[in-house]
Amino acid sequence: MTERTFSCTALAVAYMRAVHQVRDESPRILDDPYAMPLLGDTHFQTIDDYFKAYPPEDEAGSRTHVVLRSRYAEDRLAQARARGVSQYVVLGAGLDTFSIRCPRWAQDLFILEVDHAGTQEVKHGLIAAAQLPVASNARFGPVDFEHESLTEGLIRHGIDLAKPTFFSWLGVTMYLPETAVDAVLQQVGKFPRGSEIVLTFAPRGRLETATAERVARIGEPWLTFLEPDELKAKLHGFSFSTVEFLSRPEAETRYPHSLFAALPDDWHPNVCAAVV
């Protein structure tokens, strides 16, 4: 994927979030009233086709992962806000709707969405077409990593490096070379104590899964695979003091939903939270 190209996987994630709103019972894992409006009326049939295209256990696993990781990250963000974090950076934001939904407790956060210029251009068009409001405290920041570092891009778009900051980095690490993953973690680890990142990862042995095969066919292959112990060691090496992995039992307890019953026994959230 180039800087000027819209991410197909970002659109797929948006479909999963929308399907969760219209197919799954309440209370949902993630309540996102803007997921469908953002996609627009022309996507209703596409969403229906998407829901029918995959084996139920495979589709349910991907959908559960997508909505669970967002809910978990936003819950961690709320906790971070309560302890004084004032900046929120969404790395690889795609069609995430937090800057549209922006709850009351987040209205004094400085929110920065970082993504490819092409993806952000499409998102701006969808927001305008749906006439959706974007929070006044949110900013969209395209960053060209071929020409500047993450830190340089964050400074350019108004992030104060001296303030504790919360980062979400969902559904991205597996698409990057491991050196690029390390570079981001190293730069985030230099933020002040109390800063936090929630990220997802793909363990080794999943290269032949249906999900990996599908994204490879559309030109967005998975490149980096990390085991929990390996990721934990990386994070500690980059100055993170606390590293936690969301387990399946914890997820089912915190966010009870019938979706979990449709998942195979070996399904795991693959979500990590690390605090500087």
Secondary structure, DSSP 4 states (H G I P E B T S, - for coil): --TTS--HHHHHHHHHHHHHHHHSPSSPSS--TTHHHHH-GGGHHHHHHHHHHS-HHHHHHHHHHHHHHHHHHHHHHHHHHHTT--EEEEET-TT--HHHH--GGGTTSEEEEEE-HHHHHHHHHHHHHHT----TTEEEEE--TTTS-HHHHHHHTT--TTS-EEEEE-S-GGGS-HHHHHHHHHHHTTSPTT-EEEEE---TT-TTSHHHHHHHHTT--------HHHHHHHHHHTT-SEEEE--HHHHHHHS--GGGGGS-TT----EEEEE-
